[in-house]
Amino acid sequence: MKVIAFVGMPGAGKSVASDVARSMGLPVIIMGDVLREEVKNRGLAPTDENVGGVANQLRKDEGMDAIAKRCIPKIQALGARVVVIDGIRGIAEVETFRKAFGDNFTLVKIDAPFELRLDRLRKRMRADDQGTPEWLKQRDERELSWGMGLAIEAATKSVVNLDPIEKFQSEIRSVIRKECIETTVSTLLFPTELEEKVRQAVENIFPGTKLTLIQKPGYVDRLEGRAPSLEELHCLLREQKILDTARNSMYAGKKGNEIEFQLNKQAALMGYVNFLDHEVALGGIDVTIVDDEPELIIDWLAPRTAEGRPVQEIDL
């Protein structure tokens, strides 16, 4: 299960981002709704004072990650391949989600100027919105006291929400679309190889991949992990001008919603992409990409070419 969470100050655009996720058919857990549900269960009106008061009380009684802990069973019960979380408020919540979902948790920061956030909140005017600069400043201060600033700093992706809204929606859609791609990288580690060099070979093509050393009696050791992004591979294919080779290799390894191919370890150590079409003594880097639209992923990574140039570049 992949979990994508949005973090940002009030009015930054988390709700709009969640709407984009829903339009893509993804389930969304709104942390604020979980909190408002608690307010309702206590027989209180959903005012800003009550919502803030209950939030503070929960964090005091159960810890700063109280709401996150309430969300995790709801997320797991969905049984979906990708789930979106809207409304992280503090670093304790980030740490709890990372502990629960590991490398399958991605935090996306959404940013917007104070004046623009205030204007959007005035137009929204939910029951707990007051619409004055003083109110928003107080709300900002309250959320910063929960560790919002540290949570924002912990984000690994960032999107700025400025007008027009269509541009923001497009950027959010692209972030979500790329995060939905599951890429597994694995390679054998023979006794004659230096582990640090094999790890570096993978890092050169798939930066940020956290490889786990798998050891079983009677078997060759293996390094395996999830690649957080295909962006570097995307760039290298263009720098090396090997789009046709890449496209052919990826289509040759496409089975259902999976794309499988193998890269040369020695070439990767030097920072180059070299697709293997035959067995080599020390094996290669095995790559498996899983996505609901594998042809689209191939078109993005390695589009058709004419005279060595892409016919049409697309973005996800």
PALOTI-525833 format. One record per residue (C-alpha): x, y, z. Coordinates in pm, whole numbers, padded with zeros to 5 digits, always signed. Example, Ala and Ser with C-alpha at 12.3 -4.5 7.8 and 13.67 -1.06 7.14 Angstrom:
<atoms>
+01230-00450+00780+01367-00106+00714
</atoms>
This chain:
<atoms>
+00000+00000+00000+00130+00345-00100+00029+00636+00124+00058+00996-00001+00000+01273+00254-00045+01647+00209+00087+01899+00460+00053+02276+00457-00077+02577+00645-00455+02642+00652-00587+02747+00312-00276+02635+00124-00477+02400-00096-00485+02060+00073-00857+02021+00003-00808+02101-00366-00525+01847-00380-00754+01589-00221-01022+01663-00480-00764+01594-00752-00686+01260-00588-01056+01171-00578-01092+01262-00945-00817+01005-01011-01021+00741-00831-00808+00735-00515-00956+00710-00163-00885+01006+00067-00866+01011+00446-00916+01364+00582-00759+01400+00925-00974+01704+01000-01286+01493+00942-01158+01238+01194-01118+01522+01442-01460+01672+01362-01610+01325+01410-01463+01323+01761-01613+01669+01826-01953+01542+01713-01924+01231+01930-01869+01460+02229-02192+01643+02152-02018+01969+02064-02088+02217+01785-01822+02213+01505-01689+02561+01583-01324+02659+01550-01301+02688+01929-01442+02338+01988-01240+02174+01709-00919+02336+01834-01000+02255+02195-01069+01887+02127-00755+01863+01913-00545+02004+02196-00709+01775+02451-00654+01463+02238-00288+01550+02191-00251+01614+02564-00423+01289+02666-00300+01053+02393+00010+01214+02246+00079+01452+01958+00005+01172+01709-00340+01094+01852-00528+01175+01531-00275+00993+01311-00317+00679+01522-00694+00701+01468-00639+00730+01092-00413+00426+01044-00687+00159+01093-00912+00354+00854-00634+00358+00592-00555-00011+00630-00924-00106+00615-00952+00046+00267-00726-00223+00120-00640+00012-00169-00309+00016-00358-00280+00394-00303-00440+00606-00029-00419+00984+00016-00412+01161+00355-00521+01523+00384-00429+01740+00679-00114+01644+00868-00059+01895+01146+00267+01796+01316+00594+01609+01298+00472+01344+01546+00202+01248+01295+00461+01225+01017+00678+00997+01229+00381+00775+01316+00278+00735+00952+00639+00665+00849+00665+00400+01118+00342+00239+00998+00407+00255+00622+00785+00292+00590+00918+00384+00247+00564+00358+00111+00479+00688+00282+00535+01012+00087+00483+01359+00234+00396+01642-00007+00422+02005+00105+00167+02254-00032+00260+02620+00001+00079+02949-00063+00114+03315+00052-00075+03428+00363-00301+03672+00174-00401+03410-00081-00469+03155+00192-00690+03403+00378-00888+03486+00065-00950+03118-00006-01062+03050+00350-01302+03345+00336-01462+03197+00025-01477+02850+00180-01627+02964+00513-01664+02631+00687-01831+02625+01031-01490+02662+01202-01368+02944+00969-01392+03310+01081-01225+03478+00783-01022+03752+00953-00643+03805+00937-00623+03783+01316-00811+03452+01317-00582+03301+01052-00270+03420+01237-00399+03258+01555-00480+02938+01368-00134+02937+01209+00024+02981+01553-00187+02700+01698-00089+02458+01422+00276+02559+01440+00262+02479+01813+00165+02123+01717+00484+02087+01513+00350+02191+01172+00674+02370+01084+00882+02056+01137+00626+01850+00947+00652+02086+00650+01032+02064+00662+01006+01684+00656+00823+01681+00320+01008+01518+00030+00788+01674-00240+00672+02034-00277+00407+02216-00481+00335+02591-00471-00035+02678-00504-00069+03006-00693-00333+03118-00942-00452+02985-01179-00586+02691-00985-00569+02471-01296-00188+02488-01290-00181+02371-00928-00424+02089-01002-00206+01975-01292+00108+01974-01076-00065+01781-00797-00197+01529-01049+00157+01479-01180+00300+01427-00830+00031+01174-00741+00060+00996-01077+00435+00946-01037+00399+00836-00676+00152+00568-00786+00427+00395-00985+00580+00104-00792+00941+00038-00888+01133-00251-00733+01510-00278-00784+01712-00587-00694+02054-00731-00773+02263-01027-00671+02567-00954-00455+02840-01207-00525+03130-01269-00282+03373-01119-00538+03180-00789-00543+03211-00494-00306+02872-00419-00153+02932-00042-00147+03001-00039-00522+02689-00237-00603+02485-00002-00387+02643+00296-00566+02554+00146-00904+02187+00137-00805+02206+00483-00650+02343+00630-00974+02032+00527-01168+01770+00527-00891+01876+00790-00632+01737+00748-00284+01667+00376-00309+01700+00211+00032+01839-00133-00037+01796-00420+00208+02054-00699+00215+01875-01035+00189+02078-01335+00300+01961-01697+00286+02176-02007+00350+02268-02172+00023+02176-01869-00190+02371-01574-00327+02309-01256-00126+02068-01007-00281+02014-00633-00243+01654-00523-00290+01449-00207-00242+01186+00032-00372+01304+00314-00598+01137+00640-00490+01149+00792-00839+01217+00722-01207+01320+01082-01278+01694+01011-01302+01636+00720-01539+01412+00950-01745+01695+01206-01772+01973+00955-01843+01784+00796-02132+01777+01136-02301+02134+01230-02216+02260+00900-02362+02018+00915-02656+01905+00554-02611+01526+00603-02618+01471+00344-02891+01674+00080-02707+01494+00157-02381+01151+00145-02544+01222-00189-02710+01358-00339-02387+01061-00218-02183+00803-00348-02429+00987-00681-02448+00951-00711-02070+00590-00590-02041+00354-00846-01889+00012-00725-01783+00062-00422-01560+00433-00496-01507+00742-00383-01697+01058-00585-01634+01410-00521-01762+01770-00565-01656+02053-00311-01643+02429-00367-01654+02580-00319-01305+02923-00213-01429+02775+00052-01659+02548+00176-01378+02850+00215-01150+02989+00457-01408+02657+00641-01424+02538+00493-01753+02223+00303-01846+02290-00014-02043+02006-00260-02104+02099-00628-02088+01948-00872-02337+02162-01169-02234+02298-01335-01921+02617-01194-01767+02849-01354-01512+02760-01134-01215+02400-01071-01314+02246-00730-01361+02017-00487-01185+01665-00627-01211+01398-00359-01241+01023-00418-01211+00778-00132-01266+00414-00187-01170+00144+00053-01285-00218+00044-01402-00111+00205-01730+00226+00049-01822+00213+00174-02183+00180+00530-02056+00485+00483-01833+00686+00359-02131+00567+00654-02343+00684+00887-02065+01020+00721-02007+01101+00632-02368+00870+00788-02629+00877+00699-02997+01146+00879-03194+01199+01012-03545+01557+01064-03660+01673+01008-03305+01441+01266-03145+01123+01213-02943+00810+01249-03156+00616+01372-02854+00727+01419-02495+00456+01368-02234+00438+01433-01863+00249+01226-01614
</atoms>
